[in-house]
């Protein structure tokens, strides 16, 4: 992996909705070209982007020209399919869930996904979350390796209604900022 500069990450605004949706579409087409059929013309949709921006849960990583290089949605909404998995978080009080992590194809390989994940972990600590959960398309080896390398534990797999291919579920237990002991 080729680390990138420490790029700014901040909340998305409604004026960026179309640019973010275009980034997601470009990521979809890029994955399909690689034989990864994780997303399609139906998902993610412009309505997902709109909802994420309106709920202040979509964050953008920007390049040096302040163009959107990557995005991530962070909220506490877990898919119903997560309910039957055995999670590590002993507290199970406040869980942050990652949705729609995407890096523009022209910016991939520069460490932006790692930077978005580091932002997520800092955000989780600041907001008092006890764990971070996410799912990863089982046929997306780059994403799987990223989460594994960042210390996320594989907790099982689920199959969503829109797919017959499993998604791997990962979790990382977080010590909230106020509970860190030095």
Wavefront OBJ file of the C-alpha trace (Angstrom):
o trace
v 0.000 0.000 0.000
v 1.210 3.435 -0.856
v 0.390 5.777 2.046
v -1.017 9.159 1.160
v -0.775 12.555 2.748
v -3.004 13.248 5.717
v -6.016 14.474 3.756
v -8.977 16.352 5.257
v -12.113 14.414 6.171
v -15.354 16.194 6.949
v -19.114 15.866 6.697
v -20.666 15.887 3.261
v -23.047 18.639 2.234
v -26.123 18.451 0.042
v -24.345 20.483 -2.652
v -21.983 17.493 -3.048
v -24.724 14.881 -3.413
v -24.344 14.390 -7.167
v -20.536 14.287 -6.983
v -20.687 11.642 -4.258
v -23.196 9.577 -6.222
v -20.957 9.818 -9.297
v -18.013 8.569 -7.201
v -20.096 5.583 -6.034
v -21.110 4.821 -9.622
v -17.495 4.970 -10.779
v -16.520 2.610 -7.944
v -19.345 0.260 -8.967
v -18.169 0.150 -12.567
v -14.546 -0.284 -11.470
v -15.463 -3.263 -9.270
v -17.549 -4.840 -12.034
v -14.570 -4.514 -14.410
v -12.615 -6.562 -11.831
v -15.349 -9.207 -11.592
v -16.599 -7.955 -8.222
v -20.379 -7.708 -8.349
v -20.870 -6.113 -4.941
v -22.806 -3.067 -6.143
v -24.958 -2.490 -9.215
v -27.242 0.049 -10.896
v -29.758 -0.302 -8.047
v -27.442 -0.033 -5.024
v -26.094 2.291 -3.860
v -28.773 4.732 -4.973
v -28.937 8.513 -4.985
v -31.546 8.198 -2.215
v -28.931 6.490 -0.003
v -26.587 9.432 -0.524
v -29.367 11.938 0.179
v -30.409 10.151 3.366
v -26.804 9.893 4.570
v -26.172 13.600 4.003
v -29.464 14.632 5.635
v -28.693 12.504 8.693
v -25.120 13.930 8.893
v -23.583 10.449 8.660
v -21.678 10.712 5.363
v -18.056 11.829 5.513
v -15.739 12.754 2.641
v -11.978 12.520 2.297
v -10.717 15.258 0.018
v -7.614 15.432 -2.159
v -5.225 18.394 -2.228
v -7.512 20.242 -4.662
v -10.411 19.586 -2.249
v -12.099 17.136 -4.626
v -13.853 14.158 -3.050
v -11.443 11.214 -3.129
v -13.329 8.830 -0.834
v -16.479 8.526 1.246
v -17.775 6.580 4.218
v -21.118 6.453 6.031
v -21.094 5.972 9.804
v -24.214 5.375 11.855
v -25.730 3.023 14.421
v -28.071 1.218 11.999
v -27.187 -2.461 11.721
v -28.749 -4.711 9.092
v -31.259 -7.214 10.502
v -28.991 -9.989 9.246
v -26.416 -9.058 11.924
v -28.739 -10.219 14.715
v -27.753 -13.895 14.568
v -23.991 -13.345 14.660
v -21.840 -13.732 17.765
v -20.174 -10.375 18.301
v -17.128 -9.717 20.518
v -18.247 -6.464 22.137
v -19.002 -7.404 25.751
v -20.773 -4.103 26.474
v -22.969 -4.075 23.348
v -24.130 -0.637 24.359
v -23.213 1.639 21.482
v -22.234 0.131 18.136
v -21.027 2.144 15.141
v -21.710 0.583 11.747
v -19.775 1.334 8.560
v -21.669 1.560 5.270
v -20.575 2.380 1.724
v -16.837 2.913 2.120
v -15.642 3.895 -1.354
v -12.488 5.419 -2.824
v -12.537 6.941 -6.294
v -10.717 4.575 -8.703
v -8.167 7.283 -9.572
v -7.254 7.627 -5.880
v -7.089 3.934 -4.969
v -3.793 2.578 -3.654
v -2.885 5.814 -1.882
v -3.995 4.890 1.628
v -7.304 6.765 1.555
v -9.338 3.755 2.717
v -6.946 3.328 5.661
v -7.284 7.017 6.459
v -11.094 6.774 6.389
v -10.890 3.765 8.718
v -8.542 5.616 11.093
v -11.017 8.520 11.070
v -13.796 6.051 11.870
v -11.945 4.644 14.873
v -11.173 8.132 16.226
v -14.800 9.164 15.658
v -16.009 6.025 17.472
v -13.809 6.782 20.494
v -14.857 10.445 20.596
v -18.548 9.541 20.392
v -18.348 6.804 23.050
v -18.973 3.796 20.794
v -17.929 0.400 22.177
v -17.403 -1.332 18.843
v -17.352 -0.871 15.081
v -19.101 -3.350 12.778
v -19.210 -3.731 9.021
v -19.794 -6.232 6.277
v -17.574 -6.979 3.318
v -18.538 -8.695 0.074
v -16.868 -12.113 0.189
v -15.623 -11.736 -3.395
v -13.829 -8.446 -2.705
v -10.339 -9.535 -1.571
v -8.921 -5.993 -1.291
v -11.622 -4.973 1.164
v -11.277 -8.224 3.119
v -7.491 -7.759 3.406
v -7.897 -4.129 4.468
v -10.173 -4.957 7.387
v -8.063 -7.939 8.407
v -4.848 -5.857 8.340
v -6.502 -3.148 10.446
v -7.287 -5.637 13.215
v -10.973 -6.237 12.584
v -12.175 -9.667 13.713
v -14.170 -11.849 11.337
v -17.412 -12.675 13.191
v -19.291 -14.669 10.565
v -21.131 -14.177 7.329
v -24.573 -13.116 6.191
v -26.514 -13.253 2.960
v -28.557 -10.194 2.115
v -31.881 -10.466 0.245
v -30.388 -8.838 -2.871
v -27.561 -11.399 -3.159
v -26.851 -15.108 -3.094
v -23.182 -14.475 -2.313
v -22.200 -14.101 1.342
v -20.862 -10.978 2.994
v -18.253 -11.346 5.733
v -18.983 -9.466 8.951
v -16.190 -7.827 10.902
v -15.984 -6.143 14.290
v -13.440 -4.147 16.255
v -14.005 -3.475 19.935
v -13.249 0.144 20.781
v -12.355 1.664 24.120
v -14.273 4.960 24.232
v -12.104 8.045 24.757
v -13.304 8.732 28.292
v -12.360 5.175 29.350
v -8.790 5.179 28.021
v -6.346 4.636 30.888
v -2.702 5.741 30.594
l 1 2 3 4 5 6 7 8 9 10 11 12 13 14 15 16 17 18 19 20 21 22 23 24 25 26 27 28 29 30 31 32 33 34 35 36 37 38 39 40 41 42 43 44 45 46 47 48 49 50 51 52 53 54 55 56 57 58 59 60 61 62 63 64 65 66 67 68 69 70 71 72 73 74 75 76 77 78 79 80 81 82 83 84 85 86 87 88 89 90 91 92 93 94 95 96 97 98 99 100 101 102 103 104 105 106 107 108 109 110 111 112 113 114 115 116 117 118 119 120 121 122 123 124 125 126 127 128 129 130 131 132 133 134 135 136 137 138 139 140 141 142 143 144 145 146 147 148 149 150 151 152 153 154 155 156 157 158 159 160 161 162 163 164 165 166 167 168 169 170 171 172 173 174 175 176 177 178 179 180 181 182
